[in-house]
């Protein structure tokens, strides 16, 4: 009961934050109402600027590793497609002959200290101990070690002691400036952009937009024609970086427990329940709709949520009442759901998502390799 109450409260807070952070034309009443958050954002911004200045001046030293380092991250909170981008870059670097490892903080993992999620051949930690995204990367990538730890410099040295590496890819490392990198790949949400332009907690920005100047490559994900405005605002701040656009592409539809691959056309015209616990569930709904599924019900939990067996059975019951043919979830959710064994039965599928760079994949990787070799 307590877990359900906490979940409901957290879900409402996340929805409230989205309303505050992405409402661009707030009236006078809202400006006054949210003024305490604005004052907190000024304090937060001061702390961020001081930290950046200390590293920029050399008063705080950034460590360097004995290999090339690529950072993949964002300047806003929430999901921008970091995991599929890290996977895409790492896989292609490996295929180009580089020896690669992935370092991640392991957000909300239960494990402590440094952990080897995978040595590239065997997976040692589950999604709870490793964190959802590192486990997902370890499961999808072969011959690429995945490690987790809060201090990426210490973690990088640990990785280099155990694996022969040419390149380390930092998952969500754009603000981890205490580790020097050879290339920063900045991801921008093509649907939400930079929100209201304020720093946390008044807006979605982790740091001032001037931080875009650190990026060697900018990738606008979930791209649409409206992205020209976002691209233009980026160019005004930093005209130099290589700029690309991408969208999500469903690569596989798989049965949750058996792993059997299904025809993607199965969802066309089907009645579907959408189940997710991700930062941006609307993006997942858009993908489902684009595949022709009729969404008859939606259940969303807070990001990184750990489902219980009872909750899954309640979801299945709700799907049955709604007349759903299938429940469809994300691969990130599947790694937790597949550990449960509900008594009720309805087909549950999950989607493997990749990046579609609209024919620019080769040019993107050329920019990555040039960035780390330059």
QUICOR-V718505 format. One record per pair of residues at least 12 apart in sequence whose C-alpha atoms are under 10 Angstrom apart, sorted by the first residue. I is the first residue (numbers start at 1). J is the second residue. D is the distance in Angstrom with one decimal. If there is no record, write none. Layout:
# QUICOR-V718505
i=(I;I)
j=(J;J)
d=(D;D)
This chain:
# QUICOR-V718505
i=(3;4;4;7;7;7;8;8;9;10;10;10;11;11;11;11;12;13;14;14;14;15;17;17;17;17;17;18;18;18;18;18;19;19;20;20;20;20;20;20;20;20;21;21;21;21;21;21;21;21;21;21;21;21;21;22;22;22;22;22;22;22;22;22;22;23;23;23;23;24;24;24;24;24;24;25;26;34;34;35;36;36;37;37;37;37;37;37;38;38;38;38;38;38;39;39;40;40;40;40;41;41;41;41;41;41;41;42;42;42;42;42;43;43;44;44;44;44;44;45;45;45;45;45;45;45;46;47;48;48;48;48;48;49;49;51;52;52;52;52;52;55;55;56;60;61;61;61;61;62;62;62;62;62;62;62;63;63;63;63;63;63;63;63;64;64;64;64;64;64;64;64;65;65;65;65;65;65;65;65;65;65;66;66;66;66;66;66;66;67;67;67;67;67;67;67;67;67;67;67;67;68;68;68;68;68;68;68;68;68;68;68;68;68;69;69;69;69;69;69;69;69;69;69;69;69;69;69;69;69;70;70;70;70;70;70;70;70;70;70;70;70;70;70;70;70;70;70;70;70;70;71;71;71;71;71;71;71;71;71;71;71;71;71;71;71;71;71;71;71;71;71;71;72;72;72;72;72;72;72;72;72;72;72;72;72;72;72;72;72;72;72;73;73;73;73;73;73;73;73;73;73;73;73;73;73;73;73;74;74;74;74;74;74;74;74;74;74;74;74;74;74;74;74;74;75;75;75;75;75;75;75;75;75;75;75;75;75;75;75;75;75;75;76;76;76;76;76;76;76;76;76;76;76;76;76;76;76;76;76;77;77;77;77;77;77;77;78;78;78;78;78;78;78;79;79;79;79;79;79;79;79;79;80;80;80;80;80;80;80;80;80;80;80;80;80;80;80;81;81;81;81;81;81;81;81;81;81;81;81;81;82;82;82;82;82;82;82;82;83;83;83;83;83;83;83;83;83;84;84;84;84;84;84;84;84;85;85;85;85;85;85;85;85;86;86;86;86;86;86;86;87;87;87;87;87;87;87;87;87;87;87;88;88;88;88;88;89;89;89;89;89;89;90;90;90;90;90;90;90;91;91;91;91;91;92;92;92;92;93;93;93;93;93;93;94;94;94;94;94;94;96;96;97;98;98;98;98;98;99;99;99;99;99;99;99;99;99;100;100;100;100;100;100;100;100;100;100;100;100;101;101;101;101;101;101;101;101;101;101;101;101;101;101;101;101;101;101;101;102;102;102;102;102;102;102;102;102;102;102;102;102;102;102;102;102;103;103;103;103;103;103;103;103;103;103;103;103;103;103;103;103;103;103;103;103;103;104;104;104;104;104;104;104;104;104;104;104;104;104;104;104;104;104;104;105;105;105;105;105;105;105;105;105;105;105;105;105;105;105;106;106;106;106;106;106;106;106;106;106;106;106;106;106;106;107;107;107;107;107;107;107;107;107;107;107;108;108;108;108;108;108;108;108;109;109;109;109;109;109;109;109;109;109;109;109;110;110;110;110;110;111;111;111;111;111;111;111;111;111;112;112;112;112;112;113;113;113;113;113;114;114;114;114;114;114;114;114;114;114;114;115;115;115;115;115;115;115;115;116;116;116;116;116;116;116;116;116;116;116;117;117;117;117;117;117;117;117;117;117;117;117;117;118;118;118;118;118;118;118;118;118;118;118;118;118;118;119;119;119;119;119;119;119;119;119;119;120;120;120;120;120;120;120;120;121;121;121;121;121;121;121;122;122;122;122;122;123;123;123;123;123;124;125;125;126;126;126;126;127;127;127;127;128;128;128;128;129;130;130;130;130;131;131;132;132;132;132;132;132;132;132;132;133;133;133;133;133;134;134;134;134;135;135;135;135;136;136;136;136;136;137;139;140;144;144;145;145;145;145;146;146;146;147;148;150;151;151;151;152;152;152;152;152;152;152;153;153;153;153;153;154;156;156;156;156;167;167;168;169;169;169;170;170;172;172;172;173;173;174;174;174;174;174;174;174;175;175;175;181;182;182;182;182;182;182;183;183;183;183;183;183;183;183;183;183;183;183;184;184;184;184;184;184;184;184;184;184;184;185;185;185;185;185;185;185;185;185;185;185;185;186;186;186;186;186;186;186;186;186;186;186;186;187;187;187;187;187;187;187;187;187;188;188;188;188;188;188;188;188;188;188;188;189;189;189;189;189;189;189;190;190;190;190;190;190;190;190;190;190;190;190;190;190;190;190;191;191;191;191;191;191;191;191;191;192;192;192;192;193;193;193;193;193;193;193;193;194;194;194;197;209;209;209;209;210;210;210;211;211;212;212;212;212;212;213;213;213;213;213;213;213;214;214;215;215;215;215;215;216;216;216;216;216;216;216;216;216;217;217;217;217;217;217;217;217;217;218;218;218;218;218;218;218;219;219;219;219;219;219;219;219;219;220;220;220;220;220;220;221;221;221;221;221;221;221;221;222;222;222;222;222;222;222;222;223;223;223;223;223;223;223;224;224;224;227;231;231;231;241;242;242;242;242;242;243;243;244;244;244;244;244;244;245;245;245;245;245;245;246;246;246;246;246;246;246;246;247;247;247;247;247;247;248;248;248;248;248;248;248;248;249;249;249;249;249;249;249;249;250;250;250;250;250;250;250;250;250;250;251;251;251;251;251;251;252;252;252;252;252;252;252;253;253;253;253;253;253;253;253;253;253;253;253;254;254;254;254;254;254;254;254;255;255;255;255;255;255;255;255;256;256;256;256;256;256;256;256;256;256;256;256;256;256;257;257;257;257;257;257;257;257;257;257;257;258;258;259;259;259;260;261;261;261;262;262;262;264;264;264;265;265;265;266;266;266;266;267;267;267;267;267;267;267;267;267;267;268;268;268;268;268;268;268;269;269;269;269;269;269;270;270;270;270;270;270;270;270;270;271;271;271;271;271;271;271;271;271;271;271;271;271;272;272;272;272;272;272;272;272;272;272;272;272;272;272;272;272;272;272;273;273;273;273;273;273;273;273;273;273;273;273;273;273;273;273;273;273;273;273;273;273;273;274;274;274;274;274;274;274;274;274;274;274;274;274;274;274;274;275;275;275;275;275;275;275;275;275;275;275;275;275;275;275;275;276;276;276;276;276;276;276;276;276;276;276;276;276;276;276;277;277;277;277;277;277;277;277;277;277;277;277;277;278;278;278;278;278;278;278;278;278;279;279;279;279;279;280;280;280;281;281;281;281;281;281;281;282;284;284;284;284;285;285;287;287;288;288;288;293;293;294;294;295;295;295;295;295;296;296;296;296;296;297;297;297;297;297;297;297;297;298;298;298;298;298;299;299;299;299;300;303;303;304;304;304;305;305;306;306;306;307;307;307;307;307;308;308;308;308;308;309;309;309;309;309;309;310;310;310;311;312;312;312;312;312;312;313;313;313;313;313;313;314;314;315;316;316;316;316;316;316;316;317;317;317;319;320;320;320;324;324;325;325;325;326;326;326;326;327;327;327;327;327;328;328;328;328;328;329;329;329;329;329;330;330;330;330;330;331;331;331;331;331;332;332;332;332;333;333;334;334;334;334;335)
j=(308;301;311;301;302;305;301;302;302;301;302;303;300;301;302;303;302;302;279;302;303;302;200;201;202;203;204;78;192;195;203;204;195;203;34;37;195;196;201;202;203;204;192;194;195;196;197;198;199;200;201;202;203;204;205;192;193;194;195;196;197;198;202;203;204;195;196;197;203;194;195;196;197;198;203;196;196;201;202;202;201;202;198;199;200;201;202;203;198;199;200;201;202;203;201;202;199;200;201;202;198;199;200;201;202;203;205;198;199;200;201;202;199;200;199;200;201;206;207;198;199;200;205;206;207;208;207;207;175;199;206;207;208;207;208;177;175;177;178;207;211;177;178;177;178;177;178;179;180;153;176;177;178;179;180;181;152;153;154;177;178;179;180;181;153;156;157;178;179;180;181;182;153;154;156;157;160;167;168;179;180;181;156;157;160;165;166;167;168;100;156;157;160;164;165;166;167;168;181;182;372;100;165;166;167;168;169;180;181;182;183;371;372;373;100;101;102;156;166;167;168;169;170;179;180;181;182;183;184;372;86;89;90;102;167;168;169;170;171;173;174;180;181;182;183;184;185;368;369;371;372;86;102;103;168;169;170;171;172;173;174;175;176;177;179;180;181;182;183;184;185;186;215;85;86;89;169;170;171;172;173;174;175;183;184;185;186;187;215;217;218;219;85;86;170;171;172;173;174;175;176;184;185;186;187;188;215;218;172;173;174;175;184;185;186;187;188;189;205;206;207;212;215;218;219;172;174;175;186;187;188;189;194;199;204;205;206;207;208;209;210;211;212;187;188;189;192;193;194;195;197;199;200;203;204;205;206;207;208;209;194;200;203;204;205;206;279;189;204;205;278;279;280;303;187;188;189;278;279;280;281;283;303;186;187;188;189;190;191;192;193;219;220;221;222;279;280;283;187;188;189;219;220;221;222;246;247;248;353;354;355;133;171;172;185;186;187;188;221;133;134;136;137;171;172;332;353;354;133;136;137;248;352;353;354;355;171;185;187;219;221;246;354;355;102;137;169;170;171;172;185;102;136;137;138;140;141;144;169;171;354;355;141;354;355;361;365;169;361;364;365;368;369;102;137;141;144;167;168;169;140;141;142;143;144;361;362;365;369;166;167;169;365;368;369;141;142;143;144;166;167;365;369;166;165;166;167;168;369;143;144;145;163;164;165;166;167;168;120;143;144;145;146;163;164;165;166;167;168;169;118;119;120;143;144;145;146;147;156;159;160;163;164;165;166;167;168;169;170;117;118;134;137;138;144;145;146;147;148;156;159;167;168;169;170;171;116;117;134;145;146;147;148;149;150;151;152;153;155;156;159;168;169;170;171;172;173;117;130;131;133;134;146;147;148;149;150;151;152;155;169;170;171;172;173;130;131;133;134;147;148;149;150;151;152;155;170;171;172;173;127;128;129;130;131;132;133;134;135;147;148;149;150;171;172;128;130;131;132;133;134;148;149;150;172;304;127;128;129;130;131;132;304;305;126;127;128;129;130;131;132;133;134;148;149;304;127;128;129;130;131;125;126;127;128;129;130;131;148;149;129;130;148;149;150;148;149;150;151;155;130;147;148;149;150;151;152;154;155;158;159;129;130;146;147;148;149;155;158;130;134;138;145;146;147;148;149;155;158;159;129;130;131;134;135;136;137;138;139;145;146;147;148;130;134;135;137;138;139;141;142;143;144;145;146;147;148;138;142;143;144;145;146;147;159;162;163;138;139;141;142;143;144;145;146;138;139;141;142;143;144;145;138;139;142;143;145;135;138;139;145;146;138;138;147;138;139;335;336;306;332;335;336;304;306;335;336;148;146;147;148;149;148;304;304;305;306;331;332;333;334;335;336;171;304;331;332;335;146;147;148;171;147;148;332;335;331;332;333;334;335;332;335;352;163;165;159;163;165;168;159;168;169;159;171;176;176;178;179;170;171;173;176;177;178;179;176;177;178;179;180;179;168;169;170;179;182;372;181;181;183;184;184;185;185;186;187;185;186;186;187;206;211;212;214;215;206;207;211;372;216;368;371;372;373;374;214;215;216;217;367;368;369;370;371;372;373;374;212;213;214;215;216;217;218;241;368;371;372;212;214;215;216;217;218;219;241;242;243;368;371;211;212;213;214;215;216;217;218;219;220;241;243;212;215;217;218;219;220;221;244;245;218;219;220;221;222;223;227;230;231;234;245;219;220;221;222;223;227;230;219;220;221;222;223;224;225;226;227;228;229;230;231;245;246;247;220;221;222;223;224;226;227;230;283;204;222;227;230;220;221;226;227;229;230;231;233;209;230;233;209;233;234;237;238;234;237;238;237;238;234;235;237;238;241;234;235;237;238;239;240;241;238;241;238;240;241;242;243;238;240;241;242;243;367;368;371;372;240;241;242;243;244;364;367;368;371;231;234;241;242;243;244;245;231;241;242;243;244;245;246;357;364;243;244;245;246;247;357;244;245;246;247;248;355;356;357;245;246;247;248;249;283;355;356;244;245;246;247;248;356;357;245;246;247;245;243;244;245;367;363;364;367;368;371;364;367;357;358;360;361;363;364;355;356;357;358;360;364;354;355;356;357;358;359;360;361;353;354;355;356;357;358;283;284;287;353;354;355;356;357;287;351;352;353;354;355;356;357;264;287;288;291;351;352;353;354;355;356;264;351;352;353;354;355;264;349;350;351;352;353;354;265;266;267;328;329;330;331;349;350;351;352;353;328;331;334;348;349;350;351;352;328;334;338;347;348;349;350;351;327;328;329;331;334;335;337;338;339;347;348;349;350;351;334;335;337;338;339;340;341;347;348;349;350;338;349;338;349;350;349;349;350;351;349;350;351;291;292;351;291;292;293;291;292;293;326;288;289;290;291;292;293;294;325;326;328;288;289;290;291;292;293;294;289;291;292;293;294;295;291;292;293;294;295;296;324;325;326;292;293;294;295;296;297;319;322;323;324;325;326;327;288;289;292;293;294;295;296;297;298;319;322;323;324;325;326;327;328;348;285;288;293;294;295;296;297;298;299;315;316;318;319;320;322;323;324;325;326;327;328;329;348;288;293;294;295;296;297;298;299;300;319;324;326;327;328;329;330;297;298;299;300;301;312;315;319;327;328;329;330;333;334;348;350;298;299;300;301;302;303;304;305;328;329;330;331;332;333;334;299;300;301;302;303;304;305;306;307;329;330;332;333;300;301;302;303;304;305;330;332;333;300;301;302;303;304;300;302;303;298;299;300;301;302;303;330;300;328;329;330;351;298;329;351;353;328;329;351;326;328;324;325;322;324;326;327;328;319;322;323;324;325;315;318;319;321;322;323;324;327;315;318;319;327;328;315;318;319;329;329;332;333;332;333;336;333;336;333;336;337;333;336;337;339;340;336;337;339;340;342;337;339;340;341;342;343;340;342;343;342;337;340;341;342;343;344;340;341;342;343;344;345;342;344;327;342;343;344;345;346;347;348;344;345;346;346;344;345;346;346;347;346;347;348;346;347;348;349;346;347;348;349;350;347;348;349;350;351;348;349;350;351;352;349;350;351;352;353;349;350;351;352;353;350;351;352;353;350;351;348;349;350;351;350)
d=(9.8;10.0;9.1;7.1;6.8;8.6;8.4;8.6;9.7;9.0;6.8;9.7;8.6;6.9;5.7;9.0;9.4;9.9;9.1;7.9;9.5;10.0;9.9;8.2;8.4;8.1;8.5;9.8;9.9;8.9;8.6;8.3;9.8;9.7;8.1;9.7;9.1;8.2;9.1;6.9;6.9;9.0;9.9;8.9;5.8;5.7;8.1;7.5;9.0;8.5;8.0;6.2;4.1;5.5;8.8;7.2;8.8;7.9;4.2;5.3;8.5;9.5;9.7;7.2;7.6;7.0;6.0;9.8;9.1;9.7;6.6;4.6;8.1;9.9;9.8;8.0;8.9;9.8;7.2;8.3;9.6;8.5;9.9;9.6;8.1;5.8;4.9;8.7;7.9;8.2;8.4;7.3;5.2;8.4;9.2;8.4;9.1;7.8;6.8;7.6;7.4;5.4;5.3;5.6;5.9;8.0;9.5;9.2;7.7;8.8;9.4;9.2;9.7;9.7;7.5;7.0;8.2;9.2;8.8;9.4;6.6;8.0;9.6;8.7;6.8;7.3;9.9;9.8;9.8;9.9;8.5;6.5;8.4;8.0;8.2;9.5;9.4;8.1;9.7;9.6;9.4;7.7;7.5;9.6;8.1;9.5;6.9;8.8;9.4;8.8;9.6;6.7;4.2;5.1;5.8;9.5;9.8;6.5;9.2;8.9;6.1;4.9;5.9;9.3;7.6;9.3;9.4;8.8;6.0;5.2;7.6;9.7;7.4;9.4;6.8;6.7;8.4;9.9;9.1;7.9;7.7;8.7;9.0;8.2;7.7;8.8;8.5;9.3;9.9;9.9;9.3;9.9;8.3;9.6;6.8;5.3;5.7;7.1;9.5;9.4;9.8;9.6;8.7;6.1;4.6;6.3;8.6;9.4;7.1;6.1;8.5;9.9;6.3;8.2;9.8;9.9;9.9;9.4;8.7;5.7;4.9;6.0;7.3;8.8;7.5;4.7;5.3;6.7;8.7;7.3;9.5;9.2;9.7;9.6;7.3;6.2;4.8;6.1;8.9;8.7;9.5;9.4;5.9;6.0;4.9;6.0;7.3;8.4;9.8;8.7;7.2;8.9;10.0;9.6;8.4;5.8;4.6;6.6;7.1;5.2;5.9;9.2;8.8;9.8;9.8;9.4;6.7;8.2;6.3;4.8;5.9;8.1;9.3;7.6;6.6;9.3;7.3;5.9;5.5;5.5;5.8;6.2;9.9;8.7;6.2;4.8;6.1;7.3;9.6;9.6;9.8;9.9;9.4;9.2;8.1;6.7;4.2;5.4;4.7;7.8;9.5;7.8;6.5;5.4;5.9;8.9;9.8;10.0;7.1;8.3;6.3;8.3;9.8;8.3;5.3;4.9;6.4;8.7;9.2;8.4;9.8;9.3;10.0;9.5;9.7;9.9;7.5;8.0;7.4;7.7;7.5;9.7;8.3;9.9;8.4;5.9;5.5;6.4;8.1;7.5;9.9;7.6;7.7;9.0;7.9;8.5;9.8;8.7;6.8;8.6;9.7;8.7;9.0;8.8;5.2;4.4;5.3;7.8;9.7;9.4;9.7;8.7;9.2;5.6;6.5;6.5;9.0;9.0;8.2;9.9;8.9;5.4;7.1;9.2;9.5;9.3;7.7;7.8;5.3;6.1;9.6;9.5;9.5;9.7;6.2;6.2;5.1;8.4;9.5;9.5;9.8;9.6;8.6;6.6;8.2;8.9;8.6;10.0;7.4;8.7;8.1;9.8;9.6;6.9;8.6;9.7;9.1;8.5;9.9;9.4;8.6;9.2;7.0;6.8;9.8;9.3;7.2;9.8;9.6;6.5;8.4;8.5;7.3;7.3;8.7;9.8;9.8;9.4;9.6;9.9;8.5;8.8;9.7;7.2;5.8;6.5;9.1;9.3;8.7;9.2;9.5;9.8;8.2;7.0;8.1;8.3;7.2;8.0;6.4;9.0;9.7;9.0;9.6;6.6;9.5;8.1;7.4;10.0;9.5;9.5;8.6;9.4;9.8;7.8;7.5;9.4;9.2;8.2;9.9;9.2;7.2;8.0;9.7;7.6;9.8;8.5;7.8;8.9;8.7;7.0;9.7;7.1;8.6;9.4;8.1;9.7;9.5;7.3;10.0;9.8;8.3;9.9;8.0;8.8;7.9;10.0;9.7;8.4;7.8;9.8;9.3;9.6;9.3;9.4;7.7;5.8;6.8;9.9;9.9;8.9;7.8;9.6;8.8;6.9;4.8;5.0;6.2;8.6;9.8;8.5;5.8;7.3;9.3;9.1;8.5;5.7;6.2;5.0;5.7;7.3;9.8;8.9;8.6;8.9;5.4;4.8;5.9;7.8;9.2;7.8;9.2;8.3;9.3;7.0;8.6;6.7;5.1;6.3;8.8;9.9;9.8;8.4;8.6;9.0;7.3;6.3;4.8;6.3;8.5;9.3;9.2;8.8;5.8;4.8;6.0;6.9;9.5;9.9;8.3;8.6;6.0;5.0;5.8;7.6;9.5;9.8;6.9;9.7;7.3;7.3;8.6;7.0;6.2;5.0;6.1;9.1;8.9;9.9;9.2;9.1;8.5;6.5;7.7;6.3;4.8;6.5;7.8;9.4;7.6;9.0;8.6;6.2;5.0;7.0;8.0;9.0;8.5;9.8;8.5;8.5;5.3;5.0;4.9;7.6;7.4;9.4;8.8;7.5;7.8;8.6;9.4;9.5;8.5;5.7;4.7;7.5;7.3;6.3;8.8;8.5;5.4;6.6;7.6;9.1;9.7;10.0;8.3;5.7;7.8;8.2;8.8;9.1;9.3;8.9;9.7;8.6;9.9;8.1;8.8;8.5;6.0;8.4;7.5;9.6;9.6;7.6;5.5;5.1;5.3;4.4;7.8;9.9;9.6;9.1;9.7;9.5;9.1;5.8;4.8;7.3;7.6;8.9;9.8;9.9;7.6;4.5;6.5;8.5;9.2;9.2;8.1;9.2;9.2;7.8;9.1;8.1;5.8;7.5;9.0;9.3;9.8;7.4;5.8;4.7;7.8;8.7;9.7;8.8;6.7;8.4;9.8;8.6;7.3;8.8;5.7;5.2;6.5;8.8;9.9;8.4;9.9;9.9;7.7;6.3;4.5;6.5;9.1;9.8;9.9;8.8;8.6;6.2;9.3;7.1;6.6;9.9;9.3;6.7;9.4;7.5;5.4;5.4;7.0;9.8;9.0;8.2;9.2;5.8;8.3;9.4;9.1;9.0;7.8;5.2;5.2;7.0;9.8;8.5;8.9;7.3;6.8;4.3;6.6;8.3;9.9;9.3;8.5;7.3;9.2;7.3;5.2;3.9;4.4;4.4;7.3;9.0;9.6;9.1;6.3;5.9;7.9;8.0;8.7;9.1;8.9;9.2;9.2;8.2;6.8;7.4;9.3;9.1;9.5;9.4;9.9;9.9;10.0;8.7;9.1;9.8;9.3;6.8;6.9;9.7;8.4;9.6;8.2;9.6;9.6;8.4;6.8;9.2;8.5;8.3;6.9;9.6;9.9;9.6;6.3;8.1;9.8;7.5;8.2;9.1;9.3;9.8;6.9;9.6;6.7;7.6;7.4;8.6;9.5;9.7;9.0;8.2;7.8;6.7;9.8;9.6;7.3;9.9;9.5;9.7;9.9;9.9;8.6;8.2;9.8;9.8;9.1;9.9;9.6;7.5;9.7;9.8;8.7;9.0;9.0;7.9;9.9;8.4;7.7;9.8;8.5;6.9;9.2;9.8;7.4;5.6;8.7;9.3;7.6;9.8;9.4;9.1;9.7;8.5;9.3;9.5;9.7;9.9;9.4;9.9;9.9;9.5;9.8;9.4;9.6;7.2;9.5;10.0;9.2;9.8;8.7;8.6;8.2;8.3;9.1;8.7;9.0;9.9;6.8;5.3;8.1;8.3;8.7;7.3;5.9;7.9;9.9;7.5;9.2;9.3;5.6;5.8;9.3;9.3;9.5;9.8;6.7;4.8;5.4;6.6;8.5;9.9;9.2;8.7;9.5;9.9;9.0;5.8;6.2;4.8;5.8;7.2;9.4;9.6;9.9;8.4;9.7;9.8;7.5;9.9;8.7;5.8;7.9;6.2;4.8;6.2;8.4;9.8;9.6;10.0;9.5;8.6;5.9;4.9;5.9;6.8;9.7;9.6;7.4;6.2;4.7;6.1;8.8;9.4;9.9;8.7;9.5;9.7;9.4;8.8;6.0;5.5;6.5;8.0;9.3;9.2;9.2;5.5;5.3;5.0;4.9;7.0;9.4;7.9;5.9;9.6;9.8;7.4;9.3;8.5;8.8;8.8;9.2;8.2;6.3;7.2;7.9;8.2;8.0;9.5;8.8;9.9;9.4;9.9;9.5;8.8;9.8;9.9;8.4;9.3;6.4;9.6;9.8;8.6;8.4;9.8;8.1;9.9;8.7;7.7;9.8;9.6;6.6;8.1;9.1;9.3;7.5;9.6;7.1;6.6;9.2;9.2;9.8;7.0;5.3;8.7;8.3;8.2;8.7;9.0;8.5;8.9;6.5;8.9;9.9;9.7;7.7;4.8;6.5;8.9;8.7;8.6;7.0;9.8;8.9;5.1;4.8;5.9;7.8;8.6;7.6;7.7;8.5;9.1;8.7;6.5;6.2;4.8;6.3;8.4;9.6;9.9;8.5;5.9;4.8;5.5;7.0;9.4;9.2;7.7;6.2;4.7;6.2;8.4;9.9;8.5;5.8;4.7;5.4;7.8;8.5;9.3;8.9;7.8;6.0;4.3;6.5;10.0;8.3;9.4;9.5;9.4;5.8;5.6;5.6;9.1;10.0;9.4;8.6;8.9;8.4;8.5;7.9;9.2;9.4;9.7;9.8;8.4;7.3;9.5;10.0;8.8;9.8;7.6;9.5;7.7;9.4;9.2;7.3;9.8;8.7;6.1;7.7;8.5;9.8;9.9;6.3;5.4;4.4;6.7;9.6;8.9;9.4;10.0;8.5;5.9;5.3;6.7;8.2;9.2;9.5;7.8;6.4;5.9;5.0;5.9;8.8;8.2;9.7;8.6;5.6;5.2;5.7;5.7;9.5;8.3;7.9;9.4;8.9;6.4;6.0;4.7;6.3;8.6;9.3;8.5;7.3;5.6;5.6;6.3;9.2;7.0;9.9;8.3;5.7;5.1;7.3;9.3;9.4;9.0;9.3;9.0;9.9;9.9;9.6;6.4;5.8;4.7;6.5;9.3;9.6;9.2;9.9;8.6;5.4;5.4;6.4;7.8;9.4;9.7;9.8;7.4;6.1;4.6;6.5;9.1;9.9;9.2;8.9;9.1;6.6;8.9;7.9;6.1;9.8;8.1;5.7;5.2;6.2;9.5;8.9;10.0;8.8;5.7;8.5;9.2;9.0;9.7;8.3;8.7;9.9;9.2;9.9;9.7;8.9;9.2;9.4;9.2;9.8;9.8;8.6;10.0;10.0;7.8;10.0;9.3;7.6;8.3;9.4;9.1;9.2;8.8;9.8;8.1;9.3;9.9;6.5;6.3;5.1;8.4;9.2;8.4;9.2;9.3;8.9;9.0;5.9;4.2;5.1;8.0;9.9;8.8;5.6;5.3;6.2;9.7;9.8;7.6;5.3;5.9;8.4;9.5;7.9;6.4;7.7;9.6;6.2;4.8;6.0;6.0;8.8;9.6;8.9;7.1;4.8;5.2;6.8;8.9;8.6;9.7;9.9;6.1;5.8;4.8;5.8;7.0;8.6;8.1;9.1;8.5;5.1;5.9;5.2;5.7;6.8;9.8;9.9;9.7;9.2;8.5;5.7;5.9;4.7;5.5;7.6;9.0;9.1;8.9;6.0;9.3;8.2;9.0;6.0;8.0;6.4;4.7;6.2;8.5;9.4;7.9;9.8;9.8;6.8;8.3;6.4;4.7;6.2;7.9;9.2;9.7;8.8;6.1;5.3;6.1;9.0;8.7;6.1;4.9;5.8;8.2;9.8;8.2;9.8;6.8;6.1;4.9;7.6;8.4;10.0;9.6;9.5;8.4;6.6;4.9;6.3;8.5;8.3;9.5;9.0;8.5;5.6;6.3;9.4;8.5;6.4;9.2;8.6;5.5;4.5;5.2;4.7;6.0;5.8;8.6;9.2;8.9;8.4;8.2;6.5;7.8;7.4;6.5;4.2;6.4;8.1;8.4;7.9;8.0;9.9;9.3;7.3;5.1;8.2;9.7;9.7;8.3;9.5;9.4;6.9;9.0;9.5;9.1;9.8;9.7;9.9;8.5;7.8;9.8;8.6;10.0;9.8;9.7;8.4;9.6;9.5;9.8;9.9;9.0;9.9;9.9;8.3;10.0;9.7;9.8;8.3;6.4;7.6;6.6;9.6;9.9;8.1;6.9;9.7;6.6;9.0;7.8;9.3;9.4;9.5;8.8;9.4;9.8;7.4;9.2;9.4;9.8;9.9;10.0;9.5;8.4;8.0;9.6;8.3;8.9;8.6;6.8;8.4;8.8;7.1;6.8;9.7;8.6;9.4;8.5;9.8;7.7;9.9;8.5;9.2;5.9;7.1;6.3;9.3;9.6;8.0;9.9;9.7;7.9;8.2;9.1;7.1;9.9;9.3;9.8;9.2;6.0;7.5;6.5;8.9;9.8;9.4;8.9;8.8;9.8;6.9;7.4;6.8;9.4;9.1;7.7;9.1;9.1;8.4;9.8;9.3;7.8;8.7;9.6;7.6;7.4;9.3;6.5;5.2;5.8;7.3;7.3;6.4;4.7;6.3;8.4;8.5;5.8;4.8;5.5;7.6;7.5;6.3;4.7;6.8;9.8;8.4;5.1;5.5;7.3;8.4;9.1;5.5;5.7;5.8;7.8;8.9;9.2;9.0;10.0;8.2;10.0;9.4;8.5;6.4;8.9;9.8)
